[in-house]
Every structure is written in C-alpha cells, then in structure tokens.
Amino acid sequence: MKNYFKYIALVIVGTLMSCKDEAQKPKVIYDGSSKVNVAVKTDSTQIEVADLPIQMEGTNYLIHPVGDLRVFEKGSKSRYGSSSVNDVSFTISNLGEYEITGYLQNLKFQEVNSDSIRPLSDKPILILTATYLKAVADKTQNKIMVYTLTDSDTNKDGKIDTGDIKTLYLSDISGQNFTKVSTDLEELVDWSLIESKSRLYFRTIEDTNQNGQFDKNDVLHYNYIDLGLKKWEVKNYKPI
C-alpha cells in the first residue's frame, strides 16, 4: 500500500512538472531569420475527415469543416474500423450561433447552386474559430467571416498547433479574399464587434523583449477595422 501511494505521488509530481514545462514553452523561437513559416511535419497517424456542411442564415454558401481524426488503437494488429479500436467521435467541429469552433485544418466553401468546392487556404493552418458577422451583413450587406487561427510554426517544433502564435483573419462568406489583419509575430489577445459602427476591434501583444513569451513586460496594440467599407484597412488607436 505504501508503494502504491508513493507511485501516485510520483505520477502527480510528474504531471505537474509536465504542465509547468508546457506553460513555460516559448511561443516564438528567434533564430535571426526573417522567415515566419518553416517546414511542417506531416503526421501519418491522422485521418482527414469533414463534418456535414453548414449554411449560415441569409447566405448562399455551404461551409464544410475539415479536420484530422486521430484513431487510437489497442494493439499493433488492430486496424481502423475493427472492434479493437477505442471509442471515436467523428465530429470535429461545434456550431454555436453563427460560429464554428474546433481544431480545424481547413474550411471548404460551396455555392448552393454549384458542385464546386474550394478551400479557404492552400497553406497549413489550424482554425480555432470561424464566425459569421451577421449583424454587419444585416446593416451593410457585407457578408464577412472572421477567424482566429494559427498560420505558422512560430515555436519551430515542426507543426502548427495551439503552441504557436494565434492570429486574426477575415474573408468574404464565399471564403475568398482570405486576409490576415493582425501583424506577424504579434499574438491575438481578443476581438469584439461594435455593431452600431460596424467596427471590428482587436488587441494584439508584441514580444518586445523577444524572450519568446507574451507577458506584462510586452506591449499591447489596439486596432480596429471599418467593416462597412469594401476595403479592409487596419487602423491603430490609443485608449491609454
């Protein structure tokens, strides 16, 4: 019994140390290179799947969420679809009010009267949220999607995941005009829509001391975009 409790204590300590290491892992690795993107490894254990399409109210496009499904097998002889495979959920996204969330490798767009399906991006990304700004569409007729995602391997571990910098993008409801509006190497803090002005406000933080972390010693940047205009222009403002 004493050995059992000793084992449990070691497991807890190991878990806490692992969490601490993960929390301290830098989001940016500086190597003197001006390149943001580096080679990303392909995980052969992942299986790409798509959820059933989603149509946002008042739009003429279907959105197909695409992501990677991991299948964990009990034994080396087991295979996908066999009875030895652990429980698997084939749902890769969640749908809220005008918002898709998950860990998505892409979104694919299809006009309702067409069989053609096109991807949002032809580069590796990890989409965390995709939000249709219906209030803006109702007010201005500009049908816009806003995305929070990671688009580059900023910590240079060979993969794009939540350990990398989070960024902000916009696109038309068709998935076209996919545009990054936050600055490279600045971490997105949050964003908010002011419906009365059709403005998208967002904050980013710059790693000014270049220690690879985003903390109280770094600088916050305040920005907004007038979504009532056809051309998206990021403007800085200083509330403090």
C-alpha positions as CSV (number, residue, x, y, z in Angstrom):
1,M,0.0,0.0,0.0
2,K,2.9,2.3,0.8
3,N,4.4,1.7,-2.6
4,Y,1.0,2.4,-4.2
5,F,0.8,5.9,-2.6
6,K,4.4,6.5,-3.5
7,Y,3.6,5.7,-7.1
8,I,0.6,8.0,-7.1
9,A,2.7,10.8,-5.7
10,L,5.3,10.4,-8.4
11,V,2.6,10.5,-11.1
12,I,1.2,13.7,-9.7
13,V,4.6,15.3,-9.4
14,G,5.4,14.2,-13.0
15,T,2.2,15.6,-14.3
16,L,2.7,19.0,-12.5
17,M,6.3,19.2,-13.9
18,S,5.0,18.4,-17.4
19,C,2.3,21.1,-17.1
20,K,4.9,23.6,-15.9
21,D,7.2,22.8,-18.8
22,E,4.3,23.2,-21.2
23,A,3.4,26.6,-19.7
24,Q,6.9,27.9,-20.0
25,K,7.4,26.7,-23.5
26,P,8.0,29.8,-25.7
27,K,5.6,30.6,-28.5
28,V,8.3,32.2,-30.6
29,I,11.8,31.0,-31.3
30,Y,14.1,33.7,-32.7
31,D,17.0,32.4,-34.8
32,G,17.9,35.6,-36.6
33,S,15.9,34.6,-39.7
34,S,13.2,36.9,-41.1
35,K,11.1,33.8,-42.1
36,V,7.9,33.2,-40.3
37,N,7.0,29.9,-41.8
38,V,9.2,26.8,-41.6
39,A,8.7,23.2,-42.8
40,V,5.8,21.5,-41.1
41,K,5.9,17.7,-40.4
42,T,3.1,15.5,-41.8
43,D,1.5,13.2,-39.2
44,S,0.8,9.9,-40.9
45,T,-1.4,8.8,-37.9
46,Q,-4.0,11.4,-38.7
47,I,-7.0,10.8,-40.9
48,E,-8.7,13.7,-42.6
49,V,-12.5,13.9,-42.3
50,A,-15.2,16.5,-42.9
51,D,-18.3,17.4,-40.9
52,L,-21.6,17.8,-42.7
53,P,-21.9,21.2,-44.3
54,I,-23.2,24.3,-42.5
55,Q,-25.1,27.2,-44.1
56,M,-25.2,30.5,-42.2
57,E,-28.6,32.2,-42.2
58,G,-29.1,34.6,-45.2
59,T,-26.1,33.3,-47.2
60,N,-25.8,31.2,-50.4
61,Y,-22.8,29.2,-49.3
62,L,-22.2,25.9,-47.6
63,I,-19.2,25.6,-45.3
64,H,-17.5,22.2,-44.9
65,P,-15.4,22.0,-41.7
66,V,-12.3,19.8,-42.3
67,G,-10.0,18.3,-39.7
68,D,-7.9,15.4,-38.6
69,L,-9.3,12.5,-36.8
70,R,-7.0,10.5,-34.5
71,V,-7.7,6.9,-34.1
72,F,-6.1,5.3,-31.1
73,E,-5.7,1.5,-31.4
74,K,-5.4,-1.0,-28.6
75,G,-2.9,-3.3,-30.3
76,S,-0.5,-3.4,-33.3
77,K,-2.7,-5.9,-35.1
78,S,-5.8,-3.8,-34.8
79,R,-6.9,-1.8,-37.8
80,Y,-9.2,1.2,-38.4
81,G,-12.8,0.1,-38.2
82,S,-12.1,-3.1,-36.2
83,S,-13.7,-3.9,-32.9
84,S,-10.4,-3.3,-31.1
85,V,-10.4,0.4,-31.8
86,N,-11.2,2.7,-28.9
87,D,-14.2,5.0,-28.8
88,V,-14.0,7.5,-31.6
89,S,-16.1,10.6,-32.3
90,F,-16.3,11.6,-36.0
91,T,-17.5,15.1,-35.1
92,I,-14.6,17.5,-35.5
93,S,-16.4,20.9,-35.0
94,N,-19.0,22.5,-32.9
95,L,-21.6,25.0,-34.1
96,G,-22.8,28.0,-32.0
97,E,-24.8,31.0,-33.1
98,Y,-23.1,31.9,-36.4
99,E,-19.8,30.4,-35.1
100,I,-17.9,27.2,-35.9
101,T,-15.3,26.1,-33.3
102,G,-12.8,23.3,-33.2
103,Y,-9.3,22.4,-34.2
104,L,-9.8,22.5,-37.9
105,Q,-7.2,22.1,-40.7
106,N,-9.4,24.0,-43.2
107,L,-12.8,25.1,-44.2
108,K,-14.2,24.4,-47.7
109,F,-16.8,26.6,-49.3
110,Q,-19.5,25.6,-51.9
111,E,-22.1,27.9,-53.5
112,V,-25.5,26.3,-53.1
113,N,-26.1,26.0,-56.8
114,S,-22.7,24.6,-57.6
115,D,-20.9,21.3,-57.2
116,S,-17.5,23.1,-56.9
117,I,-15.9,23.1,-53.5
118,R,-12.9,25.4,-52.8
119,P,-10.6,25.5,-49.7
120,L,-10.3,28.6,-47.6
121,S,-6.5,28.2,-47.6
122,D,-4.0,26.2,-49.6
123,K,-1.4,26.5,-46.8
124,P,-1.2,24.6,-43.5
125,I,-3.3,26.4,-40.8
126,L,-5.2,25.5,-37.6
127,I,-8.6,27.2,-37.4
128,L,-9.9,27.7,-33.8
129,T,-13.0,29.8,-34.5
130,A,-14.8,30.9,-37.6
131,T,-17.5,33.5,-37.0
132,Y,-20.1,34.9,-39.5
133,L,-20.8,38.6,-38.7
134,K,-24.5,38.5,-39.4
135,A,-25.1,41.9,-37.7
136,V,-22.7,43.5,-40.2
137,A,-24.3,41.8,-43.1
138,D,-27.8,43.0,-42.0
139,K,-26.5,46.6,-41.7
140,T,-24.1,46.9,-44.6
141,Q,-24.8,43.9,-46.9
142,N,-21.1,43.0,-46.5
143,K,-21.0,39.3,-45.6
144,I,-17.9,38.7,-43.7
145,M,-16.3,35.8,-41.8
146,V,-13.7,36.4,-39.0
147,Y,-11.2,33.7,-38.0
148,T,-8.9,33.1,-35.1
149,L,-6.2,30.6,-36.2
150,T,-2.5,29.8,-36.2
151,D,-0.8,30.1,-39.6
152,S,2.9,29.5,-38.9
153,D,5.2,27.3,-36.8
154,T,6.5,30.2,-34.6
155,N,8.0,27.9,-31.9
156,K,9.7,25.9,-34.6
157,D,8.7,22.4,-33.4
158,G,7.8,21.2,-36.9
159,K,4.0,21.5,-36.5
160,I,1.3,24.2,-36.4
161,D,-0.8,23.9,-33.2
162,T,-2.0,25.9,-30.3
163,G,1.6,26.3,-29.1
164,D,2.1,28.8,-31.9
165,I,1.0,32.4,-32.2
166,K,-2.7,33.0,-32.6
167,T,-3.7,35.4,-35.4
168,L,-6.8,37.1,-36.9
169,Y,-8.1,36.8,-40.4
170,L,-11.1,37.9,-42.5
171,S,-12.7,36.6,-45.6
172,D,-15.9,37.0,-47.6
173,I,-18.7,34.5,-47.0
174,S,-17.5,32.7,-50.1
175,G,-14.1,32.0,-48.5
176,Q,-12.5,34.3,-51.0
177,N,-10.4,37.4,-50.0
178,F,-8.9,35.5,-47.1
179,T,-6.8,38.2,-45.5
180,K,-4.6,38.4,-42.4
181,V,-5.3,41.5,-40.5
182,S,-3.1,41.0,-37.4
183,T,0.6,41.7,-37.6
184,D,3.2,38.8,-38.0
185,L,4.7,37.7,-34.6
186,E,2.0,39.5,-32.6
187,E,-0.3,37.3,-30.5
188,L,-4.0,38.0,-30.8
189,V,-5.4,38.8,-27.4
190,D,-9.1,39.2,-28.3
191,W,-11.6,40.8,-30.7
192,S,-15.0,42.4,-30.4
193,L,-17.6,43.6,-32.8
194,I,-19.3,47.0,-32.2
195,E,-22.5,46.5,-34.2
196,S,-23.6,50.2,-34.2
197,K,-20.4,51.3,-36.0
198,S,-19.8,48.0,-37.9
199,R,-16.3,48.0,-36.5
200,L,-14.2,45.1,-35.6
201,Y,-11.9,45.9,-32.6
202,F,-9.0,43.7,-31.7
203,R,-5.9,43.7,-29.5
204,T,-2.5,42.1,-30.1
205,I,0.6,41.8,-28.0
206,E,4.1,42.2,-29.2
207,D,7.0,40.3,-27.7
208,T,9.1,43.5,-27.4
209,N,11.8,41.9,-25.2
210,Q,12.0,38.9,-27.5
211,N,12.0,36.3,-24.8
212,G,9.6,34.1,-26.7
213,Q,6.7,34.7,-24.2
214,F,3.9,37.2,-24.1
215,D,3.7,38.8,-20.6
216,K,3.2,42.0,-18.7
217,N,6.6,43.3,-19.9
218,D,5.4,43.4,-23.5
219,V,3.4,46.0,-25.5
220,L,-0.3,45.8,-26.3
221,H,-1.5,47.2,-29.7
222,Y,-5.1,48.4,-30.2
223,N,-6.7,48.2,-33.6
224,Y,-10.0,48.4,-35.4
225,I,-11.4,47.8,-39.0
226,D,-14.4,49.6,-40.5
227,L,-16.3,46.6,-42.0
228,G,-18.8,49.0,-43.7
229,L,-16.1,49.6,-46.3
230,K,-15.3,47.2,-49.1
231,K,-11.5,47.6,-48.4
232,W,-10.4,46.3,-45.0
233,E,-7.9,48.7,-43.5
234,V,-6.4,48.2,-40.0
235,K,-6.2,51.4,-38.0
236,N,-4.4,51.8,-34.7
237,Y,-5.9,53.7,-31.8
238,K,-4.6,54.6,-28.3
239,P,-7.1,54.3,-25.5
240,I,-4.4,54.7,-22.9
